[in-house]
Amino acid sequence: MEYLKKTEFTGCHQGMRYRLEQTTDPEDPEGGKKLLVTVWPEPFNFLKTPEEKKQRAMFSFDEDGVVDAVGWMNDRLFENKKLWDEAPSRWDTYQM
């Protein structure tokens, strides 16, 4: 949690890239901290991947939120297995 208070955490697994970062919930009038998780297919990084290829979810910014986020990412990994498996073969399909 201390790491996420300072910067985002990124990584990849089996063709799925992910990013966890601290944010605020725009619907929360008190501006409480939240954990924003984004996943997208390889091959490009977060900034170079088109928004329509990204999936996002928001969780509580605590240990339970991290556990829930990992569960959500695992669900995306298995539900979209074909997308992640085919990701490296699509280098030339992205328009920049």
N, CA, C and O atoms as a Tinker XYZ file with bonds, in Angstrom:
   384  protein
     1  N      0.824000   -1.191000    0.000000    73     2
     2  CA     0.000000    0.000000    0.000000    64     1     3
     3  C      0.869000    1.258000    0.000000    63     2     4     5
     4  O      0.529000    2.257000   -0.633000    81     3
     5  N      1.975000    1.199000    0.704000    73     3     6
     6  CA     2.854000    2.369000    0.737000    64     5     7
     7  C      3.386000    2.696000   -0.648000    63     6     8     9
     8  O      3.520000    3.867000   -1.002000    81     7
     9  N      3.691000    1.662000   -1.440000    73     7    10
    10  CA     4.175000    1.869000   -2.799000    64     9    11
    11  C      3.110000    2.574000   -3.640000    63    10    12    13
    12  O      3.418000    3.510000   -4.378000    81    11
    13  N      1.872000    2.130000   -3.530000    73    11    14
    14  CA     0.784000    2.706000   -4.316000    64    13    15
    15  C      0.445000    4.133000   -3.902000    63    14    16    17
    16  O     -0.158000    4.875000   -4.677000    81    15
    17  N      0.823000    4.520000   -2.698000    73    15    18
    18  CA     0.609000    5.907000   -2.274000    64    17    19
    19  C      1.559000    6.851000   -3.011000    63    18    20    21
    20  O      1.298000    8.050000   -3.111000    81    19
    21  N      2.661000    6.303000   -3.525000    73    19    22
    22  CA     3.685000    7.139000   -4.163000    64    21    23
    23  C      3.638000    7.095000   -5.688000    63    22    24    25
    24  O      3.904000    8.106000   -6.338000    81    23
    25  N      3.305000    5.950000   -6.264000    73    23    26
    26  CA     3.332000    5.801000   -7.717000    64    25    27
    27  C      2.462000    4.629000   -8.145000    63    26    28    29
    28  O      1.969000    3.872000   -7.309000    81    27
    29  N      2.280000    4.486000   -9.436000    73    27    30
    30  CA     1.482000    3.370000   -9.934000    64    29    31
    31  C      2.326000    2.101000  -10.007000    63    30    32    33
    32  O      3.555000    2.154000  -10.055000    81    31
    33  N      1.637000    0.961000  -10.013000    73    31    34
    34  CA     2.291000   -0.337000  -10.123000    64    33    35
    35  C      1.831000   -0.956000  -11.434000    63    34    36    37
    36  O      0.630000   -1.098000  -11.664000    81    35
    37  N      2.771000   -1.326000  -12.292000    73    35    38
    38  CA     2.422000   -1.913000  -13.580000    64    37    39
    39  C      3.091000   -3.265000  -13.744000    63    38    40    41
    40  O      4.083000   -3.577000  -13.084000    81    39
    41  N      2.521000   -4.061000  -14.640000    73    39    42
    42  CA     3.104000   -5.360000  -14.930000    64    41    43
    43  C      2.355000   -6.023000  -16.062000    63    42    44    45
    44  O      1.466000   -5.424000  -16.667000    81    43
    45  N      2.716000   -7.259000  -16.347000    73    43    46
    46  CA     2.009000   -8.016000  -17.374000    64    45    47
    47  C      2.053000   -9.496000  -17.015000    63    46    48    49
    48  O      2.934000   -9.966000  -16.295000    81    47
    49  N      1.069000  -10.204000  -17.545000    73    47    50
    50  CA     0.976000  -11.634000  -17.299000    64    49    51
    51  C      0.212000  -12.270000  -18.444000    63    50    52    53
    52  O     -0.952000  -11.940000  -18.672000    81    51
    53  N      0.848000  -13.172000  -19.161000    73    51    54
    54  CA     0.233000  -13.960000  -20.227000    64    53    55
    55  C     -0.510000  -13.101000  -21.255000    63    54    56    57
    56  O     -1.617000  -13.450000  -21.666000    81    55
    57  N      0.085000  -11.990000  -21.670000    73    55    58
    58  CA    -0.507000  -11.134000  -22.693000    64    57    59
    59  C     -1.384000  -10.022000  -22.169000    63    58    60    61
    60  O     -1.804000   -9.155000  -22.936000    81    59
    61  N     -1.673000  -10.026000  -20.871000    73    59    62
    62  CA    -2.493000   -8.981000  -20.261000    64    61    63
    63  C     -1.586000   -8.032000  -19.477000    63    62    64    65
    64  O     -0.872000   -8.453000  -18.566000    81    63
    65  N     -1.621000   -6.777000  -19.832000    73    63    66
    66  CA    -0.894000   -5.757000  -19.060000    64    65    67
    67  C     -1.856000   -5.153000  -18.049000    63    66    68    69
    68  O     -3.068000   -5.125000  -18.263000    81    67
    69  N     -1.291000   -4.665000  -16.933000    73    67    70
    70  CA    -2.138000   -4.093000  -15.891000    64    69    71
    71  C     -1.443000   -2.932000  -15.204000    63    70    72    73
    72  O     -0.219000   -2.804000  -15.221000    81    71
    73  N     -2.270000   -2.093000  -14.600000    73    71    74
    74  CA    -1.769000   -0.915000  -13.874000    64    73    75
    75  C     -2.690000   -0.679000  -12.685000    63    74    76    77
    76  O     -3.911000   -0.643000  -12.839000    81    75
    77  N     -2.109000   -0.518000  -11.501000    73    75    78
    78  CA    -2.837000   -0.180000  -10.284000    64    77    79
    79  C     -2.344000    1.184000   -9.843000    63    78    80    81
    80  O     -1.140000    1.441000   -9.836000    81    79
    81  N     -3.277000    2.069000   -9.473000    73    79    82
    82  CA    -2.888000    3.414000   -9.072000    64    81    83
    83  C     -3.895000    3.986000   -8.084000    63    82    84    85
    84  O     -5.064000    3.602000   -8.066000    81    83
    85  N     -3.417000    4.900000   -7.275000    73    83    86
    86  CA    -4.283000    5.600000   -6.334000    64    85    87
    87  C     -5.014000    6.711000   -7.081000    63    86    88    89
    88  O     -4.425000    7.404000   -7.911000    81    87
    89  N     -6.296000    6.874000   -6.782000    73    87    90
    90  CA    -7.088000    7.930000   -7.401000    64    89    91
    91  C     -8.163000    8.360000   -6.410000    63    90    92    93
    92  O     -8.236000    7.836000   -5.299000    81    91
    93  N     -8.981000    9.299000   -6.811000    73    91    94
    94  CA   -10.138000    9.676000   -6.000000    64    93    95
    95  C    -11.390000    9.332000   -6.785000    63    94    96    97
    96  O    -11.395000    9.374000   -8.015000    81    95
    97  N    -12.441000    8.996000   -6.075000    73    95    98
    98  CA   -13.711000    8.642000   -6.698000    64    97    99
    99  C    -14.461000    9.929000   -7.022000    63    98   100   101
   100  O    -14.815000   10.674000   -6.109000    81    99
   101  N    -14.712000   10.208000   -8.305000    73    99   102
   102  CA   -15.412000   11.450000   -8.661000    64   101   103
   103  C    -16.845000   11.502000   -8.137000    63   102   104   105
   104  O    -17.433000   12.579000   -8.049000    81   103
   105  N    -17.409000   10.347000   -7.789000    73   103   106
   106  CA   -18.774000   10.306000   -7.264000    64   105   107
   107  C    -18.822000   10.409000   -5.742000    63   106   108   109
   108  O    -19.902000   10.477000   -5.157000    81   107
   109  N    -17.657000   10.419000   -5.104000    73   107   110
   110  CA   -17.583000   10.522000   -3.649000    64   109   111
   111  C    -17.429000   11.997000   -3.272000    63   110   112   113
   112  O    -16.405000   12.604000   -3.586000    81   111
   113  N    -18.432000   12.584000   -2.601000    73   111   114
   114  CA   -18.356000   14.009000   -2.263000    64   113   115
   115  C    -17.200000   14.352000   -1.325000    63   114   116   117
   116  O    -16.763000   15.501000   -1.269000    81   115
   117  N    -16.707000   13.361000   -0.591000    73   115   118
   118  CA   -15.586000   13.605000    0.320000    64   117   119
   119  C    -14.246000   13.359000   -0.347000    63   118   120   121
   120  O    -13.201000   13.591000    0.260000    81   119
   121  N    -14.260000   12.888000   -1.603000    73   119   122
   122  CA   -13.011000   12.677000   -2.339000    64   121   123
   123  C    -12.141000   11.592000   -1.751000    63   122   124   125
   124  O    -10.920000   11.742000   -1.709000    81   123
   125  N    -12.732000   10.503000   -1.296000    73   123   126
   126  CA   -11.982000    9.413000   -0.697000    64   125   127
   127  C    -11.037000    8.729000   -1.680000    63   126   128   129
   128  O    -11.297000    8.692000   -2.883000    81   127
   129  N     -9.955000    8.196000   -1.164000    73   127   130
   130  CA    -8.976000    7.497000   -1.997000    64   129   131
   131  C     -9.539000    6.164000   -2.480000    63   130   132   133
   132  O    -10.214000    5.450000   -1.739000    81   131
   133  N     -9.246000    5.851000   -3.727000    73   131   134
   134  CA    -9.661000    4.598000   -4.338000    64   133   135
   135  C     -8.487000    3.976000   -5.077000    63   134   136   137
   136  O     -7.498000    4.646000   -5.375000    81   135
   137  N     -8.607000    2.698000   -5.365000    73   135   138
   138  CA    -7.610000    1.978000   -6.146000    64   137   139
   139  C     -8.199000    1.768000   -7.538000    63   138   140   141
   140  O     -9.198000    1.064000   -7.691000    81   139
   141  N     -7.586000    2.374000   -8.548000    73   139   142
   142  CA    -8.027000    2.239000   -9.928000    64   141   143
   143  C     -7.158000    1.189000  -10.607000    63   142   144   145
   144  O     -5.930000    1.277000  -10.586000    81   143
   145  N     -7.806000    0.197000  -11.210000    73   143   146
   146  CA    -7.101000   -0.884000  -11.892000    64   145   147
   147  C     -7.473000   -0.844000  -13.365000    63   146   148   149
   148  O     -8.648000   -0.745000  -13.719000    81   147
   149  N     -6.459000   -0.923000  -14.217000    73   147   150
   150  CA    -6.668000   -0.929000  -15.659000    64   149   151
   151  C     -5.954000   -2.133000  -16.247000    63   150   152   153
   152  O     -4.813000   -2.419000  -15.884000    81   151
   153  N     -6.619000   -2.842000  -17.157000    73   151   154
   154  CA    -5.983000   -3.939000  -17.893000    64   153   155
   155  C     -6.158000   -3.676000  -19.383000    63   154   156   157
   156  O     -7.143000   -3.072000  -19.806000    81   155
   157  N     -5.194000   -4.135000  -20.171000    73   155   158
   158  CA    -5.244000   -3.988000  -21.621000    64   157   159
   159  C     -4.340000   -5.038000  -22.252000    63   158   160   161
   160  O     -3.457000   -5.575000  -21.584000    81   159
   161  N     -4.554000   -5.339000  -23.541000    73   159   162
   162  CA    -3.738000   -6.357000  -24.201000    64   161   163
   163  C     -2.374000   -5.816000  -24.616000    63   162   164   165
   164  O     -2.226000   -4.641000  -24.951000    81   163
   165  N     -1.380000   -6.707000  -24.586000    73   163   166
   166  CA    -0.084000   -6.345000  -25.132000    64   165   167
   167  C     -0.270000   -6.047000  -26.613000    63   166   168   169
   168  O     -1.288000   -6.477000  -27.157000    81   167
   169  N      0.586000   -5.376000  -27.291000    73   167   170
   170  CA     2.001000   -5.237000  -26.994000    64   169   171
   171  C      2.399000   -3.876000  -26.429000    63   170   172   173
   172  O      3.541000   -3.723000  -25.995000    81   171
   173  N      1.506000   -2.875000  -26.415000    73   171   174
   174  CA     1.937000   -1.524000  -26.081000    64   173   175
   175  C      1.724000   -1.168000  -24.612000    63   174   176   177
   176  O      0.987000   -1.835000  -23.886000    81   175
   177  N      2.400000   -0.088000  -24.199000    73   175   178
   178  CA     2.283000    0.368000  -22.821000    64   177   179
   179  C      0.973000    1.132000  -22.614000    63   178   180   181
   180  O      0.187000    1.300000  -23.547000    81   179
   181  N      0.754000    1.584000  -21.401000    73   179   182
   182  CA    -0.475000    2.253000  -21.009000    64   181   183
   183  C     -0.751000    3.495000  -21.861000    63   182   184   185
   184  O     -1.874000    3.700000  -22.322000    81   183
   185  N      0.268000    4.313000  -22.065000    73   183   186
   186  CA     0.078000    5.569000  -22.780000    64   185   187
   187  C     -0.160000    5.381000  -24.275000    63   186   188   189
   188  O     -0.859000    6.186000  -24.890000    81   187
   189  N      0.403000    4.342000  -24.864000    73   187   190
   190  CA     0.281000    4.118000  -26.303000    64   189   191
   191  C     -0.917000    3.256000  -26.695000    63   190   192   193
   192  O     -1.230000    3.130000  -27.879000    81   191
   193  N     -1.579000    2.670000  -25.723000    73   191   194
   194  CA    -2.735000    1.816000  -26.017000    64   193   195
   195  C     -3.990000    2.675000  -26.096000    63   194   196   197
   196  O     -4.240000    3.478000  -25.196000    81   195
   197  N     -4.785000    2.524000  -27.153000    73   195   198
   198  CA    -6.027000    3.293000  -27.281000    64   197   199
   199  C     -6.973000    3.025000  -26.108000    63   198   200   201
   200  O     -7.031000    1.907000  -25.596000    81   199
   201  N     -7.704000    4.040000  -25.691000    73   199   202
   202  CA    -8.609000    3.934000  -24.549000    64   201   203
   203  C     -9.646000    2.832000  -24.729000    63   202   204   205
   204  O    -10.013000    2.168000  -23.759000    81   203
   205  N    -10.121000    2.628000  -25.948000    73   203   206
   206  CA   -11.165000    1.631000  -26.167000    64   205   207
   207  C    -10.676000    0.202000  -25.947000    63   206   208   209
   208  O    -11.489000   -0.719000  -25.869000    81   207
   209  N     -9.375000    0.002000  -25.846000    73   207   210
   210  CA    -8.821000   -1.330000  -25.606000    64   209   211
   211  C     -8.574000   -1.585000  -24.114000    63   210   212   213
   212  O     -8.142000   -2.675000  -23.737000    81   211
   213  N     -8.843000   -0.594000  -23.271000    73   211   214
   214  CA    -8.603000   -0.713000  -21.830000    64   213   215
   215  C     -9.894000   -1.036000  -21.080000    63   214   216   217
   216  O    -10.978000   -0.588000  -21.453000    81   215
   217  N     -9.751000   -1.824000  -20.014000    73   215   218
   218  CA   -10.858000   -2.125000  -19.104000    64   217   219
   219  C    -10.459000   -1.615000  -17.723000    63   218   220   221
   220  O     -9.319000   -1.794000  -17.294000    81   219
   221  N    -11.401000   -0.978000  -17.029000    73   219   222
   222  CA   -11.081000   -0.387000  -15.726000    64   221   223
   223  C    -12.092000   -0.804000  -14.663000    63   222   224   225
   224  O    -13.246000   -1.123000  -14.948000    81   223
   225  N    -11.604000   -0.786000  -13.425000    73   223   226
   226  CA   -12.475000   -1.003000  -12.263000    64   225   227
   227  C    -11.877000   -0.255000  -11.082000    63   226   228   229
   228  O    -10.667000   -0.035000  -11.023000    81   227
   229  N    -12.736000    0.134000  -10.138000    73   227   230
   230  CA   -12.285000    0.875000   -8.973000    64   229   231
   231  C    -12.597000    0.080000   -7.703000    63   230   232   233
   232  O    -13.648000   -0.550000   -7.588000    81   231
   233  N    -11.661000    0.126000   -6.757000    73   231   234
   234  CA   -11.776000   -0.628000   -5.507000    64   233   235
   235  C    -11.391000    0.275000   -4.340000    63   234   236   237
   236  O    -10.860000    1.368000   -4.535000    81   235
   237  N    -11.665000   -0.195000   -3.129000    73   235   238
   238  CA   -11.261000    0.565000   -1.943000    64   237   239
   239  C     -9.739000    0.594000   -1.854000    63   238   240   241
   240  O     -9.064000   -0.362000   -2.236000    81   239
   241  N     -9.210000    1.700000   -1.348000    73   239   242
   242  CA    -7.758000    1.846000   -1.259000    64   241   243
   243  C     -7.275000    1.315000    0.096000    63   242   244   245
   244  O     -6.909000    2.070000    0.996000    81   243
   245  N     -7.293000   -0.013000    0.194000    73   243   246
   246  CA    -6.809000   -0.699000    1.390000    64   245   247
   247  C     -6.437000   -2.121000    0.996000    63   246   248   249
   248  O     -6.536000   -2.492000   -0.173000    81   247
   249  N     -6.014000   -2.907000    1.960000    73   247   250
   250  CA    -5.588000   -4.279000    1.671000    64   249   251
   251  C     -6.711000   -5.103000    1.038000    63   250   252   253
   252  O     -6.469000   -5.880000    0.115000    81   251
   253  N     -7.939000   -4.931000    1.534000    73   251   254
   254  CA    -9.070000   -5.661000    0.962000    64   253   255
   255  C     -9.299000   -5.253000   -0.491000    63   254   256   257
   256  O     -9.654000   -6.086000   -1.325000    81   255
   257  N     -9.098000   -3.983000   -0.791000    73   255   258
   258  CA    -9.246000   -3.509000   -2.164000    64   257   259
   259  C     -8.228000   -4.136000   -3.097000    63   258   260   261
   260  O     -8.542000   -4.437000   -4.248000    81   259
   261  N     -7.016000   -4.334000   -2.612000    73   259   262
   262  CA    -5.977000   -4.977000   -3.424000    64   261   263
   263  C     -6.365000   -6.427000   -3.699000    63   262   264   265
   264  O     -6.210000   -6.908000   -4.821000    81   263
   265  N     -6.867000   -7.127000   -2.681000    73   263   266
   266  CA    -7.307000   -8.510000   -2.867000    64   265   267
   267  C     -8.441000   -8.562000   -3.890000    63   266   268   269
   268  O     -8.445000   -9.424000   -4.770000    81   267
   269  N     -9.400000   -7.646000   -3.778000    73   267   270
   270  CA   -10.506000   -7.594000   -4.735000    64   269   271
   271  C    -10.006000   -7.270000   -6.140000    63   270   272   273
   272  O    -10.503000   -7.829000   -7.118000    81   271
   273  N     -9.033000   -6.376000   -6.249000    73   271   274
   274  CA    -8.468000   -5.998000   -7.546000    64   273   275
   275  C     -7.775000   -7.182000   -8.209000    63   274   276   277
   276  O     -7.932000   -7.400000   -9.411000    81   275
   277  N     -7.018000   -7.941000   -7.441000    73   275   278
   278  CA    -6.344000   -9.125000   -7.986000    64   277   279
   279  C     -7.382000  -10.136000   -8.464000    63   278   280   281
   280  O     -7.211000  -10.752000   -9.516000    81   279
   281  N     -8.446000  -10.307000   -7.706000    73   279   282
   282  CA    -9.521000  -11.202000   -8.128000    64   281   283
   283  C    -10.162000  -10.732000   -9.430000    63   282   284   285
   284  O    -10.446000  -11.540000  -10.314000    81   283
   285  N    -10.389000   -9.422000   -9.547000    73   283   286
   286  CA   -10.968000   -8.864000  -10.771000    64   285   287
   287  C    -10.026000   -9.074000  -11.959000    63   286   288   289
   288  O    -10.470000   -9.437000  -13.048000    81   287
   289  N     -8.735000   -8.849000  -11.752000    73   287   290
   290  CA    -7.767000   -9.064000  -12.836000    64   289   291
   291  C     -7.723000  -10.533000  -13.244000    63   290   292   293
   292  O     -7.648000  -10.841000  -14.433000    81   291
   293  N     -7.769000  -11.439000  -12.276000    73   291   294
   294  CA    -7.794000  -12.869000  -12.599000    64   293   295
   295  C     -9.042000  -13.228000  -13.401000    63   294   296   297
   296  O     -8.974000  -14.024000  -14.337000    81   295
   297  N    -10.181000  -12.641000  -13.034000    73   295   298
   298  CA   -11.410000  -12.874000  -13.806000    64   297   299
   299  C    -11.225000  -12.403000  -15.250000    63   298   300   301
   300  O    -11.604000  -13.110000  -16.184000    81   299
   301  N    -10.647000  -11.215000  -15.439000    73   299   302
   302  CA   -10.402000  -10.710000  -16.803000    64   301   303
   303  C     -9.453000  -11.644000  -17.554000    63   302   304   305
   304  O     -9.637000  -11.893000  -18.745000    81   303
   305  N     -8.442000  -12.158000  -16.860000    73   303   306
   306  CA    -7.460000  -13.035000  -17.489000    64   305   307
   307  C     -8.128000  -14.289000  -18.047000    63   306   308   309
   308  O     -7.822000  -14.708000  -19.164000    81   307
   309  N     -9.029000  -14.886000  -17.288000    73   307   310
   310  CA    -9.676000  -16.126000  -17.723000    64   309   311
   311  C    -10.859000  -15.879000  -18.657000    63   310   312   313
   312  O    -11.088000  -16.662000  -19.578000    81   311
   313  N    -11.610000  -14.804000  -18.433000    73   311   314
   314  CA   -12.759000  -14.519000  -19.289000    64   313   315
   315  C    -12.342000  -14.080000  -20.689000    63   314   316   317
   316  O    -13.057000  -14.345000  -21.656000    81   315
   317  N    -11.210000  -13.421000  -20.809000    73   315   318
   318  CA   -10.742000  -12.902000  -22.099000    64   317   319
   319  C     -9.471000  -13.612000  -22.560000    63   318   320   321
   320  O     -8.613000  -13.005000  -23.201000    81   319
   321  N     -9.356000  -14.882000  -22.238000    73   319   322
   322  CA    -8.130000  -15.627000  -22.519000    64   321   323
   323  C     -7.699000  -15.524000  -23.980000    63   322   324   325
   324  O     -6.511000  -15.372000  -24.263000    81   323
   325  N     -8.639000  -15.606000  -24.899000    73   323   326
   326  CA    -8.295000  -15.533000  -26.323000    64   325   327
   327  C     -7.666000  -14.180000  -26.667000    63   326   328   329
   328  O     -6.709000  -14.116000  -27.439000    81   327
   329  N     -8.204000  -13.108000  -26.098000    73   327   330
   330  CA    -7.656000  -11.770000  -26.332000    64   329   331
   331  C     -6.193000  -11.681000  -25.903000    63   330   332   333
   332  O     -5.359000  -11.161000  -26.644000    81   331
   333  N     -5.882000  -12.186000  -24.716000    73   331   334
   334  CA    -4.513000  -12.110000  -24.193000    64   333   335
   335  C     -3.588000  -13.044000  -24.977000    63   334   336   337
   336  O     -2.442000  -12.695000  -25.260000    81   335
   337  N     -4.090000  -14.232000  -25.326000    73   335   338
   338  CA    -3.260000  -15.179000  -26.071000    64   337   339
   339  C     -2.865000  -14.638000  -27.441000    63   338   340   341
   340  O     -1.757000  -14.884000  -27.918000    81   339
   341  N     -3.775000  -13.902000  -28.069000    73   339   342
   342  CA    -3.512000  -13.377000  -29.409000    64   341   343
   343  C     -2.810000  -12.030000  -29.408000    63   342   344   345
   344  O     -2.408000  -11.547000  -30.466000    81   343
   345  N     -2.657000  -11.423000  -28.261000    73   343   346
   346  CA    -2.110000  -10.063000  -28.174000    64   345   347
   347  C     -0.766000   -9.886000  -28.873000    63   346   348   349
   348  O     -0.622000   -8.928000  -29.631000    81   347
   349  N      0.215000  -10.741000  -28.667000    73   347   350
   350  CA     1.519000  -10.496000  -29.301000    64   349   351
   351  C      1.494000  -10.567000  -30.830000    63   350   352   353
   352  O      2.386000  -10.027000  -31.484000    81   351
   353  N      0.492000  -11.220000  -31.402000    73   351   354
   354  CA     0.438000  -11.351000  -32.858000    64   353   355
   355  C     -0.183000  -10.129000  -33.531000    63   354   356   357
   356  O     -0.260000  -10.075000  -34.759000    81   355
   357  N     -0.628000   -9.143000  -32.740000    73   355   358
   358  CA    -1.314000   -7.980000  -33.313000    64   357   359
   359  C     -0.466000   -6.719000  -33.373000    63   358   360   361
   360  O     -1.022000   -5.621000  -33.393000    81   359
   361  N      0.823000   -6.828000  -33.403000    73   359   362
   362  CA     1.684000   -5.649000  -33.440000    64   361   363
   363  C      1.295000   -4.682000  -34.544000    63   362   364   365
   364  O      1.264000   -3.470000  -34.329000    81   363
   365  N      1.003000   -5.202000  -35.711000    73   363   366
   366  CA     0.753000   -4.332000  -36.868000    64   365   367
   367  C     -0.706000   -3.890000  -36.995000    63   366   368   369
   368  O     -1.039000   -3.201000  -37.959000    81   367
   369  N     -1.578000   -4.254000  -36.075000    73   367   370
   370  CA    -2.984000   -3.886000  -36.178000    64   369   371
   371  C     -3.306000   -2.590000  -35.448000    63   370   372   373
   372  O     -4.394000   -2.044000  -35.632000    81   371
   373  N     -2.405000   -2.089000  -34.637000    73   371   374
   374  CA    -2.653000   -0.873000  -33.866000    64   373   375
   375  C     -2.362000    0.357000  -34.714000    63   374   376   377
   376  O     -1.335000    0.438000  -35.388000    81   375
   377  N     -3.278000    1.303000  -34.667000    73   375   378
   378  CA    -3.080000    2.566000  -35.355000    64   377   379
   379  C     -2.645000    3.594000  -34.328000    63   378   380   381
   380  O     -3.338000    3.811000  -33.334000    81   379
   381  N     -1.516000    4.223000  -34.557000    73   379   382
   382  CA    -1.008000    5.228000  -33.605000    64   381   383
   383  C     -1.160000    6.617000  -34.166000    63   382   384
   384  O     -0.789000    7.591000  -33.510000    81   383
